[in-house]
Amino acid sequence: MTNQTDIKKLAQQMAGSMNSFDDIKDFQKQLMQSFIDTALEAEMEDHLGYPKHEKADKPNKRNGHTKKTVRSDTGELEISTPRDRDGAFEPTLVRKHQTRISGLDDKIIFHYRHSLPSCASGKCLPDTC
């Protein structure tokens, strides 16, 4: 998990390329998109039971991605939701047909602060599971 020192180093690296508040907002948006895409891939890995690019003898496999635009606290984000051949994958972070993800920033911070990889501990905020 990222600690305060790592966050400070990242901030120092990025400070040189940030010239305005809009640059900071754009970086935040890119970071959010990257986080969501990575989390959705992790959900797919958990759903299928094997990592991406690994051969598996299971009948259900990855079947590309679906691009979708969602509105968030940081603006519109274009995310890439993975699909499986059976169509059984039900993402939990950004559900199917969901177009708004307000409050996601708070949910991410909550899970980061409590070092929870999932909601298994029962300490989730409402609507995070």
N, C-alpha and C positions, 0 to 999 in steps of 0.2 A: 504494500500500500504506500502511496506517496506521503512523505512527511513534509513538514513546514520548510525544511531546508531545500528540498527538491522544488517546491513551489516557488520559493524565493529565487532560486537559480533560473528557473524557467522565466519568471517575471523579468529578471535582469537581462536575459538573452533577448526577450521579446521587446523590451523597452526601447532598444535602439531602432526598431523598425516601426514603432508606433508614433505617429506624428499628431494624431488627433483622437478625440473621444470616439469618433466613428471607426477609426482603426481598431480600437479596443473592442467596440461592439462587434465588428466583423470577426475578430479573432475569437471572441466568446461564442459567436454563432458557429464558426467552424469547429471549435472545440466541442460544442454541444452535438453537432451532427456526427462527428467522429465517435463521441461517446455512445450515442444512440445506435449507430451502425455496429459498433463493436459489441455492445450489449445484446443486440438482436442476433448477431452471429453466435454469441455464447449461449443464448436461449436455444438456437437451432441445434448446436452441438449437444446440449443437454437433452433435447427432444429426440435426436437421432441416436445418441449414445456413442458417437465417434467424432473425432475432430475433422475439420475441413482438409481435403486433399489426402485423406487416409482411405485405403480401400476397405470396404466392408461387405460382408456377404448378406446383408440385410436387404429386403426388397424395397424399403422406403429409402430414398436417397435425396440429396439436394437437387433442386430443379431451378436454379437461377435466382433472380431477385425481381422484386416489383418496386419500382420507384414511386414514391408518393410524397406530396407536399403537405406538411402539417404546420399549423400555426402554434407558436410557443411564446413564452415571455420575451424571448430574444428576437422575435420576428418569424418569418416563414423559413422553414427548414425543408430541404429535399432529402429524404431518407431513403435507404435501400433495404427493404424488408426481404429476408431470404424466404424461399418457398421450398416445399418438399413435394415429391411426386404424388403422394397420397392426398395432399391437401389437408392433412391433419394438424399441421403446425399452427398453433394459436399463440402468437406472441403476447406477452403480458405487459411489457414496458409501454409499447404503443400497439394497442389492439387493432384488429382488422376493422376497417371502416372508420377508425378514429381520425378526426381531422384537427383536433385541438389538444394540446398537451400543456395547458397552463399549470403552474405549480411544480413542473418537473424539476426546476432548479432546486427548490426546497427539498424535494424527495431525494435527489442525488446527494445534496449536502447532508441530509439526515443519515442516509446509508453510509456515506463516507465517514462521518463523525462516529458512528457506532460500529464501523468496520464490519458491516453485515453484507455478505455476498448475496444473500437472499432474505426472504421474509420468514425463514424457518423459525426464528426465535420468537416471533409474535410481537415484536416491538415496532411494527410498522406504523407509519402515518395512515390515516384513512385513505382509501383508494389507491394504495401503492401495490397491492397484491392482485 
